[in-house]
Amino acid sequence: MKTTKISEQELLTQQEYTGKVASLFADRRPLAHIRTYGCQQNEADSERIAGMAEAMGYTVTEDEKEADLIVVNTCAVREHAELKALSITGQFKHLKARKPSLLIGICGCMVSQEHRKNDIKMRYPYVDFLFGTSMLYRFPEIVYRALTEKSRAFYSDDSEGNIAEGLPVRRESRFKAWVSIMYGCNNFCTYCVVPYVRGRERSREKDDILREVRELAASGCREITLLGQNVNSYAPEGTPGYGFADLLTDICAIEGDFLVRFMTSHPKDASHRLIDVIAANPKIARQFHLPLQSGSNRVLQAMNRRYTAEHYIELVEYMREKIPDIAITSDIIVGFPTETEEDFSETLNVLRTVRYDNIYSFIFSPRNATPAAKMENQIDDAVKSERFARLLEVQNEISRAQNERYLGRNVRVLVEGRSKTNAGLLTGRSSQNRLVHFAGEDALIGTFTDVFITGADTHTMTGTLKQGEEQ
């Protein structure tokens, strides 16, 4: 797909709309509430929505009851995420009744589907506007028109290939940041809706990415996560032969004490060269998220994944040879149409062979307009649930054993904040993305520190601030 970089003139036009919105609220500062569902890319998009809202004069609030503008940023990967977004939107109806001037908008992947757009038009009359993922940069114009024209608007994406640089951003963290390096997907896995709602692959120019990373590093950012539906296929137009491994190399050459993460990688495009670059650069986190989806070659073919379980395992073996301390995580789908007990057993066999540090497992959810939704031999819900439980039983045992290997060792972590379950403890993440709880002062938040591991369970580890030399 041809990439369309939004022109400076169009961005200036949006800045003019930003000023126009601000002038409408010259006597007060209105409140905006942004609710996000879905993946890290949705979170990154919401940070730009929040940044544009602040530029328009809004103050971002966590309290939807006080808001003058509510934006729901939606996901379409699984039906549960769509229903959750629709449910919360339904709950905003009474807020609109109490405050008729309240603007309610829905954006993101879900409303890029025509059937959902039509459903919202008919069943949610209190929603003022909708816009898809490639129209994010036009948010100021959309808000201005909603405020001044007083009519509902349902925008269709004008170009799936849009890339807009330089949008305002309000980052949720002062020391962690998302950096999108590409958008969309060309893979058309038969279960996945992403190519239909986020368009085809297009990569940002490397100079734009490197400039953003330099600014983040200079500001003291300690963790930078590169985002793309398939980062391994990063290929900016006008730079032949330049790929993701090259981008990682250039990022690691930037001065600063920061850790680089990335997601997600497609196994068919993960190369030995990429693994070699990770091994050679200590700034790159020792974690590789490599979605398997199924351990059955027959099911992988039906999914249109374009690799085999044998190829996948070879990649893992090379990774562990070159980077012994690497943590490997994965996505697994249970109950894909036609999956037999033998197919599922092959998935369990890969779990036992690879010994993942963690997995993100999902029961197959048919997505409208995808080939898998129309396949024969859909799996019964009871069978899917039973297999899902068995999958977790196997993986939980492995995850606990993987964590227990760190007992009695010092682990460097980035301290993220107070534990959500025990405010007396701090929470940090290691390079391998392991969650570590320990006692410490708030002054450590946003810094790297060493923690001596004293306890480990399936999903977390506990410890104390570093005690002498590692045992």
C-alpha positions in Angstrom: 0.0 0.0 0.0 1.2 3.5 -0.8 1.8 5.5 2.3 0.2 8.9 2.6 2.1 11.2 4.9 -0.3 13.9 6.0 0.9 17.3 4.6 2.1 20.1 6.7 -0.7 22.2 5.3 -3.3 19.7 6.5 -1.7 19.6 10.0 -1.7 23.4 10.1 -5.4 23.3 9.2 -6.0 21.0 12.2 -4.0 23.4 14.4 -6.4 26.1 13.3 -9.3 24.0 14.4 -7.5 23.4 17.7 -7.4 27.2 18.2 -11.0 27.5 17.3 -12.1 25.0 19.8 -10.0 26.7 22.5 -11.6 30.0 21.7 -15.1 28.5 22.4 -14.0 28.0 26.0 -12.3 31.2 26.6 -14.0 31.7 30.0 -13.3 28.2 31.4 -11.3 25.0 30.9 -13.6 22.1 30.0 -12.9 18.5 31.0 -12.2 15.5 28.7 -12.4 11.8 29.6 -10.7 9.2 27.3 -11.6 5.5 27.9 -9.4 3.0 26.1 -10.0 -0.7 25.2 -7.6 -3.0 23.3 -3.9 -3.2 22.6 -0.9 -1.0 23.1 -1.5 0.7 19.8 -4.9 1.8 21.1 -3.2 3.1 24.2 -0.7 5.0 22.1 -3.6 6.5 20.0 -5.3 7.6 23.2 -2.3 9.4 24.3 -2.5 11.5 21.1 -6.2 12.0 21.5 -5.5 13.3 25.0 -2.6 15.5 23.7 -4.9 17.0 21.1 -7.6 17.5 23.7 -5.3 19.4 26.0 -4.1 21.6 23.0 -7.8 22.4 22.4 -8.1 23.7 26.0 -9.4 20.6 27.7 -8.1 19.2 31.0 -8.0 15.4 31.0 -10.0 13.8 33.8 -10.4 10.3 35.2 -14.0 11.2 36.3 -16.4 10.7 33.4 -19.2 12.2 35.5 -17.6 15.7 35.3 -16.6 15.5 31.7 -17.6 17.8 28.9 -16.2 15.5 26.3 -16.0 11.7 26.4 -14.1 9.6 23.8 -14.2 5.8 23.8 -11.3 4.3 21.9 -12.3 0.8 20.9 -10.9 -2.6 19.9 -12.3 -5.1 17.5 -9.9 -8.1 17.9 -12.3 -10.0 20.1 -16.1 -9.7 20.5 -15.7 -9.3 24.3 -13.8 -6.1 23.8 -16.4 -4.7 21.5 -19.3 -5.6 23.8 -17.4 -4.0 26.7 -17.0 -0.8 24.8 -20.6 -0.7 23.8 -21.7 -1.5 27.4 -19.7 1.4 28.8 -21.0 3.7 26.1 -24.5 2.7 27.0 -23.8 3.7 30.6 -22.9 7.2 29.4 -26.5 7.8 28.3 -27.6 9.1 31.7 -24.7 11.5 31.7 -25.9 13.0 28.4 -29.4 13.3 29.8 -28.1 15.2 32.8 -25.8 17.4 30.7 -27.1 17.8 27.1 -24.0 19.7 26.1 -21.8 16.7 26.8 -20.1 15.4 23.6 -19.7 11.6 23.3 -17.5 10.2 20.6 -16.4 6.7 19.7 -13.2 6.0 17.7 -10.8 3.1 17.0 -11.0 -0.3 15.4 -14.5 -1.2 16.3 -16.1 1.7 14.4 -14.0 1.0 11.3 -16.4 -1.9 10.7 -19.5 -0.8 8.8 -21.9 -3.1 10.7 -20.8 -1.6 14.0 -21.0 1.9 12.7 -24.6 1.3 11.5 -25.5 -0.3 14.8 -24.3 2.7 16.8 -26.2 5.1 14.5 -29.4 3.3 15.2 -29.1 2.2 18.8 -27.0 4.9 20.4 -28.6 8.2 19.5 -26.7 10.1 22.2 -23.3 9.4 20.5 -22.3 12.5 18.6 -19.5 11.3 16.4 -17.5 8.3 15.2 -14.2 8.2 13.4 -11.8 5.4 12.4 -8.1 4.9 13.1 -6.7 6.7 10.1 -8.6 9.9 10.9 -7.0 10.4 14.3 -5.2 13.5 13.1 -8.5 15.2 12.3 -9.8 15.0 15.9 -9.7 18.8 16.4 -11.8 19.3 13.3 -14.2 16.6 14.4 -14.7 18.2 17.9 -15.1 21.7 16.5 -17.8 20.6 14.0 -19.6 18.7 16.8 -19.5 21.7 19.0 -20.7 24.2 16.4 -22.9 22.3 14.0 -24.9 20.5 16.6 -25.4 17.4 14.4 -24.3 13.8 14.6 -21.4 12.9 12.3 -20.1 9.5 11.3 -16.8 9.8 9.5 -15.5 7.2 7.0 -11.8 6.7 6.8 -10.5 8.8 3.8 -7.3 6.9 3.4 -6.1 3.6 5.0 -2.5 4.7 4.3 -2.3 7.8 6.5 0.6 8.6 8.7 0.5 11.9 10.6 3.7 13.1 12.3 4.0 15.7 15.1 0.6 15.3 16.8 0.5 16.5 20.4 0.8 13.6 22.9 0.0 13.4 26.6 2.0 10.4 27.8 0.5 8.5 30.7 4.0 7.9 32.2 7.0 10.2 32.6 9.5 7.4 32.2 7.8 4.9 29.9 6.6 5.5 26.3 5.0 3.9 23.3 6.5 4.6 19.9 4.6 3.4 16.9 6.9 2.5 14.0 4.3 1.2 11.6 0.6 0.7 11.2 -1.7 -1.8 9.7 -1.1 -5.4 8.6 -0.7 -7.4 5.4 -0.8 -10.9 6.8 -4.6 -11.6 6.7 -4.6 -14.4 9.3 -8.0 -16.0 8.8 -9.1 -15.2 12.4 -8.0 -11.6 12.5 -9.8 -8.4 11.7 -6.8 -6.0 12.0 -6.2 -5.6 8.2 -9.8 -4.7 7.7 -9.9 -2.0 10.5 -6.3 -0.6 10.5 -5.5 -1.0 6.8 -2.5 -2.3 5.1 1.1 -2.0 6.4 2.8 1.3 6.2 6.0 2.3 8.0 7.0 5.6 9.5 10.2 7.1 8.1 13.2 6.1 10.2 14.3 9.7 10.8 10.9 10.5 12.3 11.2 7.5 14.7 14.8 8.2 15.6 13.9 11.9 16.4 11.1 10.8 18.7 13.3 8.3 20.5 16.1 10.9 20.9 13.6 13.3 22.5 12.3 10.7 24.8 15.8 9.6 25.9 16.9 13.2 26.4 13.8 13.8 28.6 14.8 10.9 30.9 12.5 8.2 29.5 13.7 4.8 30.8 11.6 2.3 28.7 10.6 2.8 25.1 8.3 0.2 23.5 8.2 0.1 19.6 4.8 -0.8 18.3 3.6 -2.5 15.1 1.2 -5.2 14.2 4.3 -7.0 12.8 7.5 -5.0 13.6 9.6 -7.6 11.7 8.2 -6.3 8.4 9.1 -2.7 9.1 10.2 -1.2 5.7 10.1 2.5 5.3 9.5 3.8 1.7 12.5 5.5 0.2 15.0 3.5 2.2 15.5 0.2 0.3 17.0 -2.6 2.3 16.5 -0.9 5.7 14.5 -3.1 8.1 13.7 -3.6 11.7 17.1 -4.9 12.7 18.7 -1.8 11.3 16.2 0.4 13.1 17.0 -1.3 16.4 20.7 -0.9 15.8 20.3 2.9 15.2 18.0 3.3 18.3 20.6 1.5 20.5 23.2 4.0 19.3 21.2 6.9 20.8 22.7 8.1 24.1 20.8 7.5 27.3 20.1 4.9 29.9 16.9 3.3 28.5 15.5 -0.1 27.7 14.0 -0.9 24.3 11.0 -3.3 24.0 9.0 -4.1 20.9 5.9 -5.9 19.9 4.6 -7.8 18.1 6.8 -10.1 16.0 5.5 -12.5 13.3 7.4 -15.8 13.3 7.5 -16.0 9.5 9.5 -12.7 9.4 11.7 -13.2 12.5 15.3 -13.6 11.3 18.5 -14.8 12.7 19.9 -11.4 12.0 17.3 -9.8 14.2 18.2 -12.2 17.0 21.9 -11.4 16.5 21.1 -7.7 16.9 19.3 -8.2 20.1 22.1 -10.4 21.4 24.6 -7.6 20.6 22.8 -4.7 22.2 22.2 -4.7 26.0 19.8 -1.8 25.6 17.2 -4.2 24.1 15.1 -6.0 26.6 15.7 -9.7 27.1 12.2 -10.6 26.2 10.8 -11.7 22.8 7.1 -12.0 22.3 6.6 -14.5 19.5 3.0 -15.5 18.9 2.6 -19.2 18.1 -1.3 -19.3 18.0 -1.3 -23.1 17.5 1.2 -26.0 17.6 -0.5 -27.9 14.9 0.8 -27.4 11.4 -2.6 -28.2 9.9 -4.3 -25.5 12.1 -1.5 -23.0 11.3 -2.2 -23.5 7.6 -5.9 -23.0 8.2 -5.0 -19.8 10.1 -2.8 -18.6 7.2 0.2 -18.2 9.5 2.8 -19.3 6.9 5.2 -21.0 9.2 5.4 -24.5 10.8 5.8 -25.5 14.4 9.2 -26.9 13.4 10.4 -23.6 12.0 9.0 -21.8 15.1 10.9 -24.1 17.5 14.1 -23.6 15.4 13.8 -19.9 15.9 13.4 -20.4 19.7 16.5 -22.7 19.8 18.6 -20.1 18.0 17.3 -17.4 20.3 18.2 -19.3 23.4 21.6 -20.2 22.0 22.5 -16.5 21.3 20.6 -14.9 24.3 20.6 -17.4 27.2 18.7 -15.1 29.5 15.9 -14.4 27.0 12.3 -14.7 28.2 10.0 -15.9 25.5 6.2 -15.2 25.6 3.5 -16.0 23.2 -0.2 -15.8 22.1 -2.2 -19.0 21.9 -5.7 -19.4 20.4 -7.7 -22.3 21.7 -10.6 -23.8 19.8 -9.9 -22.5 16.3 -12.4 -24.1 13.9 -11.7 -27.7 13.0 -9.2 -28.0 15.9 -9.1 -31.7 17.0 -7.9 -33.1 20.3 -4.7 -34.2 18.4 -4.2 -30.6 17.2 -4.6 -29.3 20.7 -2.2 -31.9 22.0 0.4 -30.6 19.6 0.0 -27.1 21.0 0.6 -28.5 24.5 3.7 -30.2 23.2 5.1 -26.9 21.9 4.4 -25.3 25.3 6.4 -28.1 27.0 9.2 -27.9 24.4 9.6 -24.1 24.4 8.8 -23.6 28.1 7.4 -20.1 27.7 7.9 -17.6 30.5 4.3 -16.5 30.0 1.5 -16.8 27.4 -1.5 -14.7 26.5 -4.2 -17.3 25.8 -7.6 -16.7 24.1 -10.6 -18.8 23.3 -11.4 -18.4 19.6 -13.7 -15.5 19.0 -15.3 -15.3 15.5 -14.9 -11.9 13.9 -17.3 -10.5 11.4 -15.9 -10.6 7.8 -13.0 -12.9 8.6 -12.7 -16.3 6.8 -12.5 -18.2 10.1 -16.0 -17.0 11.1 -17.4 -18.8 8.1 -15.5 -22.0 8.5 -17.3 -25.3 9.1 -16.7 -27.4 12.2 -16.8 -24.6 14.7 -15.8 -25.9 18.1 -18.4 -26.3 20.9 -18.0 -23.7 23.7 -17.7 -26.4 26.3 -14.9 -28.1 24.5 -13.1 -24.8 24.0 -13.4 -23.9 27.7 -12.1 -27.4 28.8 -9.1 -27.1 26.5 -8.4 -23.6 27.7 -8.4 -24.8 31.3 -5.9 -27.5 30.4 -3.7 -25.1 28.5 -3.5 -22.8 31.6 -2.8 -25.7 33.9 0.3 -26.7 31.8 1.5 -23.2 31.3 1.0 -22.1 34.9 3.3 -24.9 36.1 5.9 -23.8 33.6 5.6 -20.1 34.4 6.1 -20.8 38.1 9.2 -23.0 37.4 10.7 -20.2 35.2 10.2 -17.6 37.9 11.7 -19.9 40.6 15.0 -20.0 38.6 15.5 -16.4 39.8 15.4 -17.2 43.6 18.5 -16.0 45.3 19.6 -13.8 42.4 19.7 -10.0 42.0 17.5 -8.7 39.2 17.6 -5.2 37.7 14.1 -3.7 37.5 12.5 -0.5 36.3 10.4 0.6 39.2 6.9 1.4 37.9 5.0 2.5 41.1 3.1 1.2 44.0 1.6 -2.3 43.8 -2.1 -2.4 43.0 -2.7 -5.2 45.5 -0.4 -4.0 48.3 0.3 -0.3 48.6 3.2 -1.0 51.0 5.2 -2.5 48.2 6.7 -1.1 45.0 6.4 -2.9 41.7 9.1 -3.1 39.0 9.7 -5.1 35.8 12.9 -6.8 34.8 14.4 -6.8 31.4 12.6 -10.1 30.9 9.3 -8.3 31.8 8.9 -10.2 35.0 6.9 -8.4 37.6 8.7 -7.9 40.9 7.2 -6.6 44.2 9.5 -5.3 47.0 9.6 -2.7 49.8 11.1 0.7 49.0 10.6 4.4 48.9 8.7 6.4 46.3 11.9 8.1 45.2 12.8 4.9 43.4 9.8 5.2 41.0 11.0 5.8 37.5 14.5 4.5 38.2 16.4 1.3 37.6 17.3 -0.6 40.8 18.5 -4.1 41.7 16.2 -6.4 43.7 17.3 -9.6 45.5 14.6 -12.3 44.7 13.3 -14.1 47.7 10.0 -15.5 46.5 8.4 -16.6 43.2 4.9 -17.7 42.1 3.2 -18.2 38.7 3.0 -14.6 37.7 5.1 -12.5 40.0 8.3 -12.5 42.1 9.0 -10.8 45.4 12.3 -9.6 46.9 14.2 -7.0 48.8 16.5 -4.2 47.6 19.9 -5.6 46.5 21.9 -7.5 49.2 25.6 -7.6 48.3 26.8 -9.6 45.4 24.6 -12.0 43.4 24.8 -15.5 44.6 
